[in-house]
Amino acid sequence: MIDMAENAKNYLPHFPNAAFDIVAIAASAGGLTAIVKVLSTLPAKFPAAIAIVQHLTPEHRSFMAEILSRRTDITVKQAQEGDSLTPGTAYVAPPNRHLLVNGDGTLSLSQSELVHFLRPSADLLFESVAATYKDRAIAIVLSGTGSDGAMGVEAIKKMGGTIIVQDVKTAEFSGMPSAAIQTGNIDFILPLDEISSTLVTLVMGKSN
C-alpha cells in the first residue's frame, strides 16, 4: 500500500484522445455569462478536465455549478479537496477558497492569503496548472475587472501552454482580458462566440 501511495504521488494522468489535459478558465465581473457561452457547446465527451475560477462574494453560497450544469452537456461540480481531475468535468472554485492543481492530478482548496485582494485567485490556479501540466495546459481569460490572471498567463506560457483571451470588444468588462493581452503571451484573442469551437479544435483536433 505504501508503494502504491508513493507511486500515486508521482503519477500525473494524461487523458486519451486529448491534445491537452486541462483547461483553466478565469473570469470576474460579467464572467458567468461568458463561461456559460464557452461551456454550453462543449460535447459531453470533451476529453480534458476544466478548472474554473470566478470571483464570487465570499460570504454567500455559490450556485454557479448548478447554473452551469443546466447549460452544458459536460459534468459541472463545485470543487472539493482531493477531487481527481476527470475528462469532461468542470470544477468550480468555491467562494473564498483558492483552487490549486496538484502534481498527481488532484485538486486542493486553500484559504491562504488573498492575492490582489482576491480569493480565489486566477493567478494561483494558472501557476499551479503551469507547474503541473506544462505544455498540456490551456488557460482562458474571460470578462472581468482588475488584472488577476496576467501573472498566471505568463507562467502558463513559460511552461509551453496555450493562452486564449476573450476579445475585449466582446467582454462585458475588459480589465482582465486587457491585462492578459498586455503580457504579450497570448496565442488567441477571440470573440466570445469563437472560444468554444477553438477549444474543441485544440483539445480534440489532433486525435480526430
Steps between C-alpha positions, in 0.01 A plus 500: 500500500780741583665439164171561321450825688849614413444413135170689501675815616724487196232404249352777288219366282499584131157456349450293184388671180593841639780726380465693829406359841367810674328826414521768772242778468506832685227764514360770723233764437288393204669163508207269568339584165834450327569167672153374408569593138830309497369187672157483337617352170770266628426134426410276794809291427737798497826316576668754732426619853401862569578711807315828549572803716221757506530781753204463735368669814682306775221496759228346284450149374563468127243347265736531207556126454125438492444783252775377269379139524168601347674666204755241390528130418822456698497429874537805725566489873628726773857391566575308818829430671662191346284480186680318218485678168274311260444557126173670414465650847521867601604584856390838635698666780277548806461846652796621707727208406799494267481210254831324431597204283745257658777298335294180509199650321296563817359830622572695816299780657686761701409793722850641475538876471316707245676565168427847360228516767340189351423145604465297282785627285536428130874557529538221757288259296693576181839472673412161650372377162817623328723319747301179473383467140754721319439485122182294544315793659272766354414820688199714409445854629145634470311814601602660829634806677854530632809311386463157664629231265772706330786357709355153464481540122874569497560184706287287263682638196844452657424130544379458140126521555244676279314822584159613375363843592156641433509792258436810712241619248281203599578514873251660737798616709838533329745522793608135525518435124693825444751420775558154355543635147751756624734219613568424134463127571166436329446236230138584414293816551148393408143629505301318768303308236818339360669383819310172545554377143869592518529312828346189346736520203807542722413223744337249265628594155827312513325179598223513241 
